[in-house]
Amino acid sequence: MKKGIFGLVCLLSLLGGFAQVPEGQPTEKPPYRETPTQINNLVHTRLEARFDYTKSWMYGKAWITLKPHFYSTDSLTLDAKGMEIKKVALVKGSAMSTLKYDYDGTQLRIKLNKVYKGSEPYTVHIDYIAKPDELKVKGSAAITDAKGLYFINPKGEDKNKPTQIWTQGETEATSVWCPTIDRPGQKTTQEILMTVPSKYVTLSNGKMISSKANNDGTRTDHWKMDLPHAPYLFFMGVGDYAVVKDNYKGKEVSYYVEKEYAPVARKIFGNTPEMMAYFSKITGIDYPWVKYAQIVGRDYVSGAMENTTATLHQESAQQDARELLDENRWEDVIAHELFHHWFGDYVTAESWSNLTLNESFADYSETLWNEYKYGKDAGAATSYAGMQGYLANPANAEKHLARFHYQDKEDMFDGVSYQKGGRILHMLRNYLGDSAFFKGMNKYLTANKFKAAEAHHLRLAFEEVSGRDLNWFFNQWYFNAGHPKLKINYIYDDAAKTVDVIIEQTQGGDQLFQLPFAIDIYEGGKKTRHNVIASNKTDSFRFSYQQKPDLVNVDGDKILLAEKQDDKTLEQFIYQYTHAGNYMDRREAIEFAATKQDDPKAMALLLQSAKDPYHGLRTLTLTKLDMKKPAVRTAAEKIIAGIAEKDNKKIVKAKAIELLGSYNNAAYTPIFRKGINDSSYSVAGASLESLMVVDNAAAIEATRKLAGQPIKGALVSAVTLVSAKNGIEESFESISNAFSSMPLTQTKFELLQPYAQLIAGIKSVDKVKKGVDNLVEFREGIPQAYRNQLDPYINDMILQSIQVAKQKENNTELVEYIKAKRVSEKKAF
């Protein structure tokens, strides 16, 4: 799973208090979570499903073949949440005999007809009704709830939303719609027969082996999965989709998108076959499944989910051609979910305690793919972003990677299991070398194929391949918490011609980290590498030189998961940017120079880095420029103008246009006017905002022309800002449609204030109510885990600002309407 909700971290940081323990909340150690005992094992699951769109029910018939794990047993317990059980029977050939059972609404306890010995198979049949909307199950930050089966606009009442059905099994919600042993350590083959209105297409795991038209206007599609996988990976999808076909080595690769996105489906997902080839190469295991499909689901808030052969993506994946000009913002997610088909689907974490075995590799696949496809800078930038994602939440430092104590299994889906795990793999790759690292991955996958594994299996695989003991590495990183904080100092002795590199571990507590890394000495234009290991509170390394080094570069490959305070001079950072040269070397130099912008040498470096070969560092430089300093504005203006006109990367160009607007110079008006018509939403949006600064009347005219057009991305924000400032009521419909169609993202959150300002100035009662309803819909769509932090902001700032405006207008009807809407509709479980 790629957790789209991680984007809310930034959102919450704006409000403060993220991840803090509320006052008075107990902080005792969470309970120990043992690996579930295996009494019976799933062998094969056959499901027949029909859907009632008026009730949001599923009528199910399941045939489940099992066998005792080892010990003999005369009973079976299945997870079956919130169902109406109609019949339970034992199947023998074509005959069925009724079985006794107890059902508590969560588990179905079945008394078998006899004692079954270890590995002796038997089949039970269950006739039932799944009622997911009537079930109240606590979810998480990843899943708003855990009802497993989702009917989207089932009655077609919302004309702006398609009717769809999709399922979400992780963690243990498949058992809401299919009785099963809902544990990640179980593996079963599977077949699902879905009966749906004939106008819809279906998707499930494996391959469709038949499709039969029925006399009542429905169709029954039969999907079969011949290879075993875990129940949380079961999937059903139904809807009015366009199916765009691709292939990989003769295997079907398909993209299920809403029909308006069919022309750009290949631009969104088209790198998938190349990803399959690359991941097959580095794992040494060709894509092991019969097909690979990707489907987009409305109202899905969890980013994406790696259901075996049938990945589900949230609607953010669907981007139009103009959005894709800026970048395919979903490409990393596509890679992440695909790599799960090796790490997670092919070999599965045996328990949620070992979730990182799935998620760290999927997270790291984003680095691997970017490095392969777009170069080392892109890979390093992805890795750096992952590390920052982990470090952003101080609470992460208290959690083990393989974690056997937690309050709820949903708690495992965090920046530790994902981003920290990915960075640890990056360090292990550097320590072992590429050849041993990738062969170790192959050993792990081969030894555990179609099985469940724990972290020790991974350690043993890498040890067998490399011949190195890795207990220290796994004990430190997998079975312990935190990360090092390093203070790095240098003592040069020109008389003795030596430099002492002093590395102090300053993190709190007693834990010290063993850190293998490189120290590079740059002397007279030549680099000499020294491989060292720091493992003490303070380590000192002495190196000789003939002439004083231009640079001593600690962590030469920039792979350590650590917070570093590095006592280098500006001159040394300038040398590092030019001569050490990898992404992090240059980034560190840019960030240091950004703190010294009154120094001409630092400014010279920033002007140089504004032309960096990697677009991400060009954008970083533009972001770091302190435009409040007259000297900076003067020095950078020519370069900014050049980038605004000529940069070949749309996002960089947009940032330059944004900065250019701050000069309030009418001479740049032609750039802004031209930019408004750019095919990139980012460039058009930045241009409109800058035009508002230099020529507000022209910005109003341009906004009115845009009022009747679909708008997305940065252009939505720009049109909203101009409209709010100038009271352009005719933009309301375009803005509202864009706002309501946005998924739950940081961009949507940032739009709240200008959108509320626009609504506050509108006179039409119906439009104000529609705008307020859109804001309330945003509030109600926020996962429960974040509601306590966000509700006060939305209710007491955003909605209240509109209410105050209407009070000043003496509009009692709207004041009362807004007051009522400020009461949250969702209650905590």
C-alpha angles and dihedrals in degrees: 000000000000105000109223088183089074085083088071090069089080090044093054093044088064089060095043130225098072114168093000117140108249115244112274095017113134116250100193119139112280117246123274113262111209124198107269114262113247112225099152126019127213115240106169135356124200118185132184112196133187123177131221105204094186094057100025089236131140121214106212139187116186132189109194122187116200142160132202112267096227114313122068116258140182097196142060130203118200129184108239114159124201097344134144104231113212103172141357120194144161114243121219112170106306093338129091129199121195117249128206117243146170121218126190098178093264107048132032111213111197128193107216123218093249145349110292119207125226111294093005105137127224135168129222127194123212126189111195150141120241113212105183098167090056093054121093108203124158115246133187144235087285098048120032088215134348104241094132098209119064127195109198115203089334096177094043092240093139106068091194095057130064123234110251143158123207137159133223115196106171120128105012107315102108084087089069089072105017125038107235146130093277101206128119092231092064121093128193142162113237149194127193127192113197122192110201140156106287093240091068131077123220136213131193141150119299124002132328105244098179143006119197127189114222129210094244097064094268133110131213117217118194116208121186130195112196097181122069122251139161122281093240087066095059110119142189124181128178131176151105096289137158109231113212112195128217132155146219118201091333094312117121116254112185140177120210108201138156107274097252088062096051093099091057100034092105091049089055101040103013096109089065097098091049089049090051090053093047096046090046089054098049095043093043088227119104114229098289103205131086097243142349123226131173123200132185119224129196119234092015107142102181101083098238141331128219100223103174110274089345113071117189119215129191118243092264086082090070107086128165124233094268093052091050090056089069094045140302095261091189099055095097090052091051090054092044095054094043093053088054086069085075100028107042104009103043092034113019132198105255092222139007087256087070095043091126089073085070102033104038091057092045089049091048091049087071090061092044094049095047091047091051098041104033106019141263094296091058092048092048091047090054091049092048091051089052092052091050089050089057095044093047091078113057090198089069090072090068096058131088119228093229096041124190096171118066137132096230134007089237088066089072092073098086146108090285099057090041118028100020090047091051092051091049089055088050090055092046091051090052092047096048099033126240097280096053092040095054093040087051090054089051092049091051093048095044096047093048104033114155088001138099121255143187132212093272090062088059092049092050092050094052091044093051093051099041099035088225128124108242101178090109091054096048095041089052101043107021103033099034136052139239136030135250125272108207131201110195123196135170131212115194120198107189092181093057091030093229137124123206115209108203118196118187124188105218102174115125125256130036099291118114122189127225104224124185112193144137129263112202120202116202110201125165093345093309127110122217118189124213120188111212141168122223114198108145136079086258125014125185123198120189123205130181125225140184094215128015108280119251088215141004106200115197115202090020094191092044094228104130119117094222146111107247133199103192118189099214126142125239089253091055092049090050089052089047092054092052103036111023088045111172120128096267093043089056094041092052090050093049093049092049093047089050088064091055102047092141088065112087091216092055090047090051090054092051091050088051094047090050083073095044114148091238113073093213091063092046088055091046091053093050090049092052097051110113100224091184090073111085093210091053092048091051095045095046102039099091093047092046091051091050092051091047090057104035116019110125094213112081096210092052091047091051092052091051091050089051090054092044089059090061089068090067088213116154089206088078094054093102090057091052095045091050092045094056088067094047116125089234116087089210094055093042092049095048090046093052093050092048092046088055088060097052101029115013093177090057090048090052091050091049092047092052089053089052093048095091096044131087108259130192143166120010091351090068091058092047095049090047093051094048092044093048093049094047102032095242098174095177089070091062098092095049092046094046093049090049092047095048092048094051116103120234101287143138089258091058091048091053089053093060098087100047091041090052090048090054092048091049091059097048119104099198110100093207093051093048090051091048091050092048090048090053091053091048091049088054091051094048092049093060111106113256093245090069101036098094090058098042105037095073091051094050096039102037100035112021102034094032091055089060091045092053091051091052092047088057088053090050090235099156095177093059094040091056091043092054093044089056092047093052088071107093114240096205122078127198117260 
